[in-house]
């Protein structure tokens, strides 16, 4: 089984954006291996703490099973989870995080928001 995963990253190397202010998403298909799909551009949903304005971001990520962000507020996380997506706060290199996901079958066993460091 393969999962489509979005990483909030400007440069495609590090997870470096908060959910509501993310401008770029690096999209990967992760199963037995990981394959880069594309970079998607979004219009940030908010600047700072907000409880709405996520529809455009959710539309851009509609085919993703999970997302990885530097930070996400509780309301935004509940909104994303209610759409059937897994939400993770993480920091570090995307390749390193993908390696850990593959080694630990992390996406298959995780259903709730967790921190990955």
Backbone bond lengths (Angstrom), bond angles and torsions (degrees), N, CA, C in turn:
res aa  C-N    CA-C-N  psi(-1)  N-CA   C-N-CA  omega(-1)  CA-C   N-CA-C  phi
1 X - - - 1.448 - - 1.519 109.43 -
2 X 1.295 115.74 139.69 1.460 122.22 -179.39 1.528 109.60 -113.00
3 X 1.325 115.60 145.45 1.458 122.34 177.53 1.514 109.05 -118.04
4 X 1.306 117.14 138.21 1.460 121.32 173.69 1.524 106.81 -93.97
5 X 1.331 115.37 126.69 1.460 121.60 -172.55 1.520 109.90 -128.64
6 X 1.332 115.84 135.09 1.452 122.16 175.80 1.517 110.91 -107.16
7 X 1.322 116.25 131.99 1.460 122.97 177.69 1.522 108.03 -114.24
8 X 1.323 117.47 124.89 1.460 121.80 178.99 1.529 108.34 -76.56
9 X 1.349 115.41 104.98 1.458 119.52 -174.94 1.524 110.61 -153.29
10 X 1.315 115.36 129.77 1.456 120.50 177.17 1.519 110.93 -72.81
11 X 1.331 116.47 -47.16 1.462 119.87 -172.42 1.528 114.49 -97.06
12 X 1.337 117.61 -3.74 1.456 120.12 179.78 1.509 114.11 80.85
13 X 1.315 117.50 2.16 1.462 121.83 -178.16 1.523 111.80 -109.65
14 X 1.316 117.06 -46.60 1.465 122.70 -176.17 1.526 110.62 -117.17
15 X 1.317 116.18 147.24 1.464 120.56 168.22 1.524 104.84 -75.46
16 X 1.339 115.86 115.55 1.457 118.50 -171.09 1.528 113.74 -143.08
17 X 1.346 117.51 17.61 1.453 119.23 -178.96 1.521 111.42 -133.66
18 X 1.329 114.43 147.26 1.456 121.50 173.28 1.524 107.88 -79.04
19 X 1.321 117.15 152.61 1.461 121.70 -176.46 1.531 112.52 -53.92
20 X 1.315 117.76 -56.76 1.462 121.61 -173.30 1.508 114.97 -68.09
21 X 1.333 117.40 -20.60 1.462 120.04 -179.27 1.527 112.80 -111.86
22 X 1.325 116.79 9.56 1.468 120.68 -178.58 1.524 110.89 -66.43
23 X 1.315 115.62 133.84 1.465 121.78 177.58 1.525 111.44 -103.60
24 X 1.326 116.77 -27.27 1.461 120.91 -176.88 1.526 110.84 -133.46
25 X 1.314 114.50 140.77 1.463 122.47 177.16 1.517 108.58 -125.32
26 X 1.320 116.06 127.81 1.456 122.13 175.56 1.525 106.46 -94.90
27 X 1.309 116.88 119.65 1.451 121.87 -173.40 1.529 109.89 -104.27
28 X 1.337 115.16 129.83 1.465 122.32 179.54 1.520 109.66 -129.39
29 X 1.326 116.23 149.12 1.457 122.70 166.31 1.518 106.18 -101.18
30 X 1.336 116.03 123.08 1.459 121.22 -176.10 1.523 108.60 -123.21
31 X 1.323 115.33 121.72 1.469 122.79 176.25 1.516 106.91 -139.06
32 X 1.327 116.40 -113.52 1.470 120.24 172.94 1.522 110.38 -74.27
33 X 1.325 116.04 -24.55 1.458 123.29 174.85 1.527 107.08 -135.59
34 X 1.317 116.08 177.08 1.464 120.52 177.71 1.519 108.73 -119.86
35 X 1.317 114.85 138.06 1.459 120.13 178.10 1.527 109.21 -132.33
36 X 1.323 115.98 127.05 1.462 121.15 175.79 1.518 108.17 -67.77
37 X 1.347 116.41 133.65 1.460 121.94 -179.89 1.520 109.98 -101.36
38 X 1.349 116.30 -56.99 1.459 119.81 -177.16 1.520 110.63 -174.25
39 X 1.328 114.96 168.54 1.458 122.29 170.37 1.522 106.91 -102.28
40 X 1.327 116.41 131.67 1.459 121.73 177.71 1.521 109.53 -115.07
41 X 1.315 116.02 137.38 1.458 121.93 178.89 1.526 108.91 -100.72
42 X 1.323 116.15 138.39 1.459 121.17 177.21 1.523 109.52 -128.10
43 X 1.298 114.59 162.66 1.455 121.40 171.72 1.527 105.64 -94.75
44 X 1.328 118.11 122.69 1.463 119.41 -178.19 1.528 111.69 -52.53
45 X 1.333 115.84 135.91 1.452 121.76 -177.85 1.509 113.39 -76.95
46 X 1.311 117.40 -26.03 1.462 119.77 179.93 1.513 109.38 -160.77
47 X 1.277 115.02 169.08 1.462 121.96 175.55 1.529 106.09 -126.16
48 X 1.323 114.53 100.81 1.457 118.95 -176.50 1.511 110.45 100.72
49 X 1.303 116.81 -154.47 1.455 122.46 -177.22 1.522 109.93 -81.41
50 X 1.344 116.93 121.97 1.462 119.04 179.65 1.530 110.08 -147.21
51 X 1.301 114.85 159.34 1.462 120.74 -177.70 1.516 112.59 -116.86
52 X 1.321 117.84 20.90 1.459 120.21 177.90 1.525 108.77 -165.32
53 X 1.317 115.88 -175.59 1.451 120.48 177.84 1.515 114.02 85.72
54 X 1.339 116.83 21.67 1.462 120.67 -176.24 1.524 113.56 -99.59
55 X 1.314 118.56 -2.95 1.465 120.69 -172.30 1.528 112.59 -59.63
56 X 1.327 117.34 -42.01 1.461 119.25 179.66 1.526 110.57 -63.29
57 X 1.322 117.09 -43.93 1.465 120.74 179.38 1.527 109.78 -62.63
58 X 1.325 117.15 -45.14 1.462 120.44 179.90 1.524 111.49 -62.90
59 X 1.325 117.12 -35.47 1.461 120.20 177.47 1.535 110.76 -65.19
60 X 1.332 116.78 -43.21 1.462 121.39 179.61 1.532 110.85 -63.93
61 X 1.329 116.78 -30.30 1.470 121.99 -177.32 1.533 112.80 -102.24
62 X 1.321 117.33 15.65 1.472 120.78 -171.39 1.527 113.76 -58.49
63 X 1.315 119.23 -29.26 1.465 121.16 -179.00 1.529 112.82 -94.39
64 X 1.329 117.25 3.72 1.470 120.58 -179.87 1.529 110.72 -86.58
65 X 1.319 115.08 140.50 1.465 121.61 176.53 1.524 111.26 -87.95
66 X 1.332 116.46 -26.16 1.467 121.09 -177.49 1.525 108.68 -150.24
67 X 1.333 114.66 155.73 1.461 120.46 173.70 1.523 109.67 -133.10
68 X 1.329 114.60 149.48 1.450 122.40 176.01 1.519 107.62 -121.82
69 X 1.325 115.63 126.42 1.458 122.14 -178.00 1.518 109.45 -134.09
70 X 1.321 115.93 159.93 1.463 120.03 175.60 1.526 109.69 -66.51
71 X 1.324 116.67 -46.30 1.470 123.34 177.75 1.517 108.94 -148.96
72 X 1.338 114.96 155.65 1.457 121.38 174.59 1.524 107.48 -152.12
73 X 1.303 116.89 137.05 1.460 121.28 178.70 1.519 110.98 -73.73
74 X 1.312 115.87 162.17 1.463 120.93 -177.38 1.526 112.40 -61.28
75 X 1.332 117.19 -44.49 1.459 119.61 -179.51 1.525 110.65 -63.27
76 X 1.316 116.42 -45.58 1.467 120.41 179.27 1.524 110.37 -62.28
77 X 1.329 117.36 -42.67 1.466 120.37 179.28 1.525 111.04 -61.55
78 X 1.331 116.64 -44.17 1.477 119.52 178.23 1.526 110.86 -62.04
79 X 1.325 116.20 -38.58 1.461 120.45 179.75 1.524 110.56 -64.25
80 X 1.313 117.13 -46.60 1.467 121.28 -179.53 1.534 110.36 -65.19
81 X 1.320 116.90 -44.70 1.468 121.07 179.46 1.522 110.74 -62.53
82 X 1.328 116.75 -37.78 1.470 119.69 179.60 1.526 111.77 -65.17
83 X 1.325 116.82 -18.39 1.469 121.84 176.44 1.525 111.47 -90.61
84 X 1.332 116.58 9.03 1.464 120.59 175.50 1.517 115.26 85.20
85 X 1.316 117.67 16.56 1.458 121.05 179.93 1.522 110.65 -105.48
86 X 1.310 115.41 147.05 1.456 120.76 172.43 1.522 107.66 -84.90
87 X 1.335 116.09 143.62 1.462 121.64 -176.77 1.522 108.78 -125.81
88 X 1.347 115.31 130.16 1.458 120.43 -179.79 1.516 109.89 -132.61
89 X 1.324 116.12 134.99 1.455 121.43 168.60 1.514 106.42 -92.44
90 X 1.329 115.92 131.68 1.462 119.76 -177.00 1.514 109.11 -153.00
91 X 1.310 115.53 159.31 1.453 120.83 172.37 1.517 107.15 -138.43
92 X 1.307 116.07 151.45 1.451 120.60 178.68 1.512 112.20 123.92
93 X 1.331 114.16 -172.45 1.452 120.78 -178.88 1.522 110.53 -76.21
94 X 1.310 115.51 137.20 1.463 120.69 -179.85 1.526 110.49 -59.45
95 X 1.330 118.01 -44.96 1.468 120.62 -179.12 1.517 111.97 -59.65
96 X 1.341 116.65 -39.93 1.464 121.20 178.51 1.536 110.84 -64.17
97 X 1.307 115.90 -43.26 1.467 120.52 -179.76 1.526 109.99 -66.85
98 X 1.316 117.32 -41.21 1.464 120.04 177.23 1.523 110.51 -61.59
99 X 1.328 117.68 -41.39 1.473 120.86 177.22 1.515 111.55 -57.69
100 X 1.329 116.17 -44.09 1.469 119.97 178.25 1.521 111.38 -65.59
101 X 1.325 116.65 -39.95 1.465 119.97 178.01 1.524 110.66 -59.80
102 X 1.324 116.56 -42.87 1.461 120.95 -179.45 1.526 111.42 -68.29
103 X 1.328 116.72 -44.37 1.467 121.35 -178.57 1.523 112.46 -62.89
104 X 1.310 116.58 -39.44 1.465 121.10 -172.28 1.525 113.87 -102.09
105 X 1.340 117.97 4.57 1.472 120.64 -174.62 1.521 110.49 49.17
106 X 1.300 115.49 39.49 1.464 122.84 -171.16 1.520 113.43 -59.27
107 X 1.311 117.65 -43.40 1.460 120.10 -177.09 1.522 111.89 -67.78
108 X 1.321 117.09 -29.82 1.461 120.40 -179.72 1.522 111.90 -72.02
109 X 1.325 116.81 -27.36 1.461 120.16 -173.99 1.520 114.10 -105.41
110 X 1.324 118.22 -8.15 1.464 120.92 -175.08 1.512 110.96 -103.91
111 X 1.304 116.17 129.67 1.463 120.04 177.75 1.510 111.86 -122.10
112 X 1.308 118.53 -11.63 1.461 121.18 -175.60 1.505 109.92 -121.02
113 X 1.291 114.87 164.53 1.451 122.69 178.09 1.529 109.18 -63.01
114 X 1.336 116.17 126.04 1.458 121.07 179.08 1.513 109.40 -139.27
115 X 1.317 115.95 158.80 1.452 120.93 175.02 1.510 109.10 -92.67
116 X 1.331 116.83 138.00 1.456 123.12 175.04 1.515 106.00 -123.40
117 X 1.300 116.78 118.00 1.475 120.37 -178.65 1.500 110.26 -120.93
